[in-house]
Amino acid sequence: MIKLNIHEAKTHLSKYLELVSKGETILLCKRNIPIAEIRSIPQKHQSKRP
């Protein structure tokens, strides 16, 4: 789990979203108090349509 303040997350959002897409979880903090958790959404396996 990566712990970030809001400024750091805003500055490098693309970088951190890439890590989230690879399975990392981010704890977003305001003044070192956790306010949100960012994690990837499990992908559903879709069957092919005929």
Distance bins in CASP14 RR format, pairs under 12 A and 6 or more apart:
PFRMAT RR
TARGET T0000
AUTHOR 0000-0000-0000
RMODE 2
METHOD distances of the structure
MODEL  1
1 19 0 0 0 0 0 1 0 0 0 0 0
1 20 0 0 0 0 0 1 0 0 0 0 0
1 23 0 0 0 0 0 1 0 0 0 0 0
1 24 1 0 0 1 0 0 0 0 0 0 0
1 25 1 0 1 0 0 0 0 0 0 0 0
1 26 1 0 0 1 0 0 0 0 0 0 0
1 27 1 0 1 0 0 0 0 0 0 0 0
1 28 0 0 0 0 0 1 0 0 0 0 0
1 29 0 0 0 0 0 1 0 0 0 0 0
1 34 0 0 0 0 0 1 0 0 0 0 0
1 37 0 0 0 0 1 0 0 0 0 0 0
1 38 0 0 0 0 0 1 0 0 0 0 0
1 39 0 0 0 0 1 0 0 0 0 0 0
2 8 0 0 0 0 1 0 0 0 0 0 0
2 9 0 0 0 0 1 0 0 0 0 0 0
2 12 0 0 0 0 0 1 0 0 0 0 0
2 15 0 0 0 0 0 1 0 0 0 0 0
2 16 1 0 0 1 0 0 0 0 0 0 0
2 17 0 0 0 0 0 1 0 0 0 0 0
2 18 0 0 0 0 0 1 0 0 0 0 0
2 19 1 0 0 1 0 0 0 0 0 0 0
2 20 0 0 0 0 1 0 0 0 0 0 0
2 22 0 0 0 0 0 1 0 0 0 0 0
2 23 0 0 0 0 0 1 0 0 0 0 0
2 24 1 0 0 1 0 0 0 0 0 0 0
2 25 1 0 0 1 0 0 0 0 0 0 0
2 26 1 0 1 0 0 0 0 0 0 0 0
2 27 1 0 0 1 0 0 0 0 0 0 0
2 28 0 0 0 0 1 0 0 0 0 0 0
2 29 0 0 0 0 0 1 0 0 0 0 0
2 37 0 0 0 0 0 1 0 0 0 0 0
2 38 0 0 0 0 1 0 0 0 0 0 0
2 39 0 0 0 0 0 1 0 0 0 0 0
3 9 0 0 0 0 0 1 0 0 0 0 0
3 16 0 0 0 0 0 1 0 0 0 0 0
3 24 0 0 0 0 0 1 0 0 0 0 0
3 25 0 0 0 0 0 1 0 0 0 0 0
3 26 1 0 0 1 0 0 0 0 0 0 0
3 27 1 0 1 0 0 0 0 0 0 0 0
3 28 0 0 0 0 1 0 0 0 0 0 0
3 29 1 0 0 1 0 0 0 0 0 0 0
3 30 0 0 0 0 0 1 0 0 0 0 0
3 32 0 0 0 0 1 0 0 0 0 0 0
3 33 0 0 0 0 0 1 0 0 0 0 0
3 34 1 0 0 1 0 0 0 0 0 0 0
3 35 0 0 0 0 0 1 0 0 0 0 0
3 36 0 0 0 0 0 1 0 0 0 0 0
3 37 0 0 0 0 0 1 0 0 0 0 0
3 38 0 0 0 0 0 1 0 0 0 0 0
4 10 0 0 0 0 1 0 0 0 0 0 0
4 11 0 0 0 0 1 0 0 0 0 0 0
4 12 0 0 0 0 1 0 0 0 0 0 0
4 13 0 0 0 0 0 1 0 0 0 0 0
4 15 0 0 0 0 0 1 0 0 0 0 0
4 16 1 0 0 1 0 0 0 0 0 0 0
4 17 0 0 0 0 0 1 0 0 0 0 0
4 19 0 0 0 0 0 1 0 0 0 0 0
4 20 0 0 0 0 0 1 0 0 0 0 0
4 24 0 0 0 0 0 1 0 0 0 0 0
4 25 0 0 0 0 0 1 0 0 0 0 0
4 26 1 0 1 0 0 0 0 0 0 0 0
4 27 1 0 0 1 0 0 0 0 0 0 0
4 28 1 0 1 0 0 0 0 0 0 0 0
4 29 1 0 0 1 0 0 0 0 0 0 0
4 30 0 0 0 0 0 1 0 0 0 0 0
4 32 0 0 0 0 0 1 0 0 0 0 0
4 34 0 0 0 0 0 1 0 0 0 0 0
4 35 0 0 0 0 0 1 0 0 0 0 0
4 36 0 0 0 0 0 1 0 0 0 0 0
4 37 0 0 0 0 0 1 0 0 0 0 0
4 38 0 0 0 0 1 0 0 0 0 0 0
5 11 0 0 0 0 1 0 0 0 0 0 0
5 12 0 0 0 0 0 1 0 0 0 0 0
5 16 0 0 0 0 0 1 0 0 0 0 0
5 26 0 0 0 0 0 1 0 0 0 0 0
5 27 0 0 0 0 0 1 0 0 0 0 0
5 28 1 0 0 1 0 0 0 0 0 0 0
5 29 1 0 1 0 0 0 0 0 0 0 0
5 30 1 0 0 1 0 0 0 0 0 0 0
5 31 1 0 0 1 0 0 0 0 0 0 0
5 32 1 0 0 1 0 0 0 0 0 0 0
5 33 0 0 0 0 0 1 0 0 0 0 0
5 34 0 0 0 0 0 1 0 0 0 0 0
5 35 0 0 0 0 0 1 0 0 0 0 0
5 36 0 0 0 0 0 1 0 0 0 0 0
6 12 0 0 0 0 0 1 0 0 0 0 0
6 13 0 0 0 0 0 1 0 0 0 0 0
6 16 0 0 0 0 0 1 0 0 0 0 0
6 26 0 0 0 0 0 1 0 0 0 0 0
6 27 0 0 0 0 0 1 0 0 0 0 0
6 28 1 0 0 1 0 0 0 0 0 0 0
6 29 1 0 0 1 0 0 0 0 0 0 0
6 30 1 0 1 0 0 0 0 0 0 0 0
6 31 0 0 0 0 1 0 0 0 0 0 0
6 32 0 0 0 0 0 1 0 0 0 0 0
6 33 0 0 0 0 0 1 0 0 0 0 0
6 34 0 0 0 0 0 1 0 0 0 0 0
6 35 0 0 0 0 1 0 0 0 0 0 0
6 36 0 0 0 0 1 0 0 0 0 0 0
6 38 0 0 0 0 0 1 0 0 0 0 0
7 13 0 0 0 0 0 1 0 0 0 0 0
7 28 0 0 0 0 0 1 0 0 0 0 0
7 29 0 0 0 0 0 1 0 0 0 0 0
7 30 0 0 0 0 1 0 0 0 0 0 0
7 31 0 0 0 0 0 1 0 0 0 0 0
8 15 0 0 0 0 1 0 0 0 0 0 0
8 16 0 0 0 0 1 0 0 0 0 0 0
8 26 0 0 0 0 0 1 0 0 0 0 0
8 27 0 0 0 0 0 1 0 0 0 0 0
8 28 0 0 0 0 1 0 0 0 0 0 0
8 29 0 0 0 0 1 0 0 0 0 0 0
8 30 0 0 0 0 0 1 0 0 0 0 0
9 15 0 0 0 0 1 0 0 0 0 0 0
9 16 1 0 0 1 0 0 0 0 0 0 0
9 17 0 0 0 0 1 0 0 0 0 0 0
9 19 0 0 0 0 0 1 0 0 0 0 0
9 20 0 0 0 0 0 1 0 0 0 0 0
9 26 1 0 0 1 0 0 0 0 0 0 0
9 27 0 0 0 0 0 1 0 0 0 0 0
9 28 1 0 1 0 0 0 0 0 0 0 0
9 29 0 0 0 0 1 0 0 0 0 0 0
9 30 0 0 0 0 0 1 0 0 0 0 0
9 35 0 0 0 0 0 1 0 0 0 0 0
9 36 0 0 0 0 1 0 0 0 0 0 0
9 38 0 0 0 0 1 0 0 0 0 0 0
10 16 0 0 0 0 1 0 0 0 0 0 0
10 17 0 0 0 0 0 1 0 0 0 0 0
10 28 0 0 0 0 0 1 0 0 0 0 0
10 30 0 0 0 0 0 1 0 0 0 0 0
12 18 0 0 0 0 1 0 0 0 0 0 0
12 19 0 0 0 0 1 0 0 0 0 0 0
12 26 0 0 0 0 0 1 0 0 0 0 0
13 19 0 0 0 0 0 1 0 0 0 0 0
13 20 0 0 0 0 0 1 0 0 0 0 0
13 26 0 0 0 0 0 1 0 0 0 0 0
13 28 0 0 0 0 0 1 0 0 0 0 0
13 38 0 0 0 0 0 1 0 0 0 0 0
14 20 0 0 0 0 0 1 0 0 0 0 0
14 21 0 0 0 0 0 1 0 0 0 0 0
15 21 0 0 0 0 0 1 0 0 0 0 0
15 22 0 0 0 0 0 1 0 0 0 0 0
15 24 0 0 0 0 0 1 0 0 0 0 0
15 26 0 0 0 0 0 1 0 0 0 0 0
16 22 0 0 0 0 0 1 0 0 0 0 0
16 23 0 0 0 0 0 1 0 0 0 0 0
16 24 0 0 0 0 1 0 0 0 0 0 0
16 25 0 0 0 0 0 1 0 0 0 0 0
16 26 1 0 1 0 0 0 0 0 0 0 0
16 27 0 0 0 0 0 1 0 0 0 0 0
16 28 0 0 0 0 1 0 0 0 0 0 0
16 38 1 0 0 1 0 0 0 0 0 0 0
16 39 0 0 0 0 0 1 0 0 0 0 0
16 40 0 0 0 0 0 1 0 0 0 0 0
17 23 0 0 0 0 0 1 0 0 0 0 0
17 24 0 0 0 0 1 0 0 0 0 0 0
17 26 0 0 0 0 1 0 0 0 0 0 0
17 38 0 0 0 0 1 0 0 0 0 0 0
17 39 0 0 0 0 0 1 0 0 0 0 0
17 40 0 0 0 0 1 0 0 0 0 0 0
18 24 0 0 0 0 1 0 0 0 0 0 0
18 26 0 0 0 0 0 1 0 0 0 0 0
18 40 0 0 0 0 0 1 0 0 0 0 0
19 25 0 0 0 0 1 0 0 0 0 0 0
19 26 1 0 0 1 0 0 0 0 0 0 0
19 38 0 0 0 0 1 0 0 0 0 0 0
19 39 0 0 0 0 0 1 0 0 0 0 0
19 40 0 0 0 0 1 0 0 0 0 0 0
20 26 1 0 0 1 0 0 0 0 0 0 0
20 27 0 0 0 0 0 1 0 0 0 0 0
20 28 0 0 0 0 0 1 0 0 0 0 0
20 37 0 0 0 0 0 1 0 0 0 0 0
20 38 1 0 1 0 0 0 0 0 0 0 0
20 39 1 0 0 1 0 0 0 0 0 0 0
20 40 1 0 1 0 0 0 0 0 0 0 0
20 41 0 0 0 0 1 0 0 0 0 0 0
21 38 0 0 0 0 0 1 0 0 0 0 0
21 39 0 0 0 0 0 1 0 0 0 0 0
21 40 1 0 1 0 0 0 0 0 0 0 0
21 41 0 0 0 0 1 0 0 0 0 0 0
21 43 0 0 0 0 0 1 0 0 0 0 0
22 39 0 0 0 0 0 1 0 0 0 0 0
22 40 1 0 0 1 0 0 0 0 0 0 0
23 38 0 0 0 0 0 1 0 0 0 0 0
23 39 1 0 0 1 0 0 0 0 0 0 0
23 40 1 0 1 0 0 0 0 0 0 0 0
23 41 0 0 0 0 0 1 0 0 0 0 0
23 42 0 0 0 0 0 1 0 0 0 0 0
23 43 0 0 0 0 0 1 0 0 0 0 0
24 37 0 0 0 0 0 1 0 0 0 0 0
24 38 0 0 0 0 1 0 0 0 0 0 0
24 39 0 0 0 0 1 0 0 0 0 0 0
24 40 0 0 0 0 1 0 0 0 0 0 0
25 34 0 0 0 0 0 1 0 0 0 0 0
25 36 0 0 0 0 0 1 0 0 0 0 0
25 37 1 0 0 1 0 0 0 0 0 0 0
25 38 1 0 0 1 0 0 0 0 0 0 0
25 39 1 0 1 0 0 0 0 0 0 0 0
25 40 0 0 0 0 1 0 0 0 0 0 0
26 34 0 0 0 0 0 1 0 0 0 0 0
26 35 0 0 0 0 0 1 0 0 0 0 0
26 36 0 0 0 0 1 0 0 0 0 0 0
26 37 1 0 0 1 0 0 0 0 0 0 0
26 38 1 0 1 0 0 0 0 0 0 0 0
26 39 1 0 0 1 0 0 0 0 0 0 0
26 40 0 0 0 0 0 1 0 0 0 0 0
27 33 0 0 0 0 0 1 0 0 0 0 0
27 34 1 0 1 0 0 0 0 0 0 0 0
27 35 0 0 0 0 1 0 0 0 0 0 0
27 36 1 0 0 1 0 0 0 0 0 0 0
27 37 1 0 1 0 0 0 0 0 0 0 0
27 38 0 0 0 0 1 0 0 0 0 0 0
27 39 0 0 0 0 1 0 0 0 0 0 0
28 34 1 0 0 1 0 0 0 0 0 0 0
28 35 1 0 1 0 0 0 0 0 0 0 0
28 36 1 0 1 0 0 0 0 0 0 0 0
28 37 1 0 0 1 0 0 0 0 0 0 0
28 38 1 0 0 1 0 0 0 0 0 0 0
28 39 0 0 0 0 0 1 0 0 0 0 0
29 35 1 0 0 1 0 0 0 0 0 0 0
29 36 0 0 0 0 1 0 0 0 0 0 0
29 37 0 0 0 0 0 1 0 0 0 0 0
29 38 0 0 0 0 0 1 0 0 0 0 0
30 36 0 0 0 0 1 0 0 0 0 0 0
END
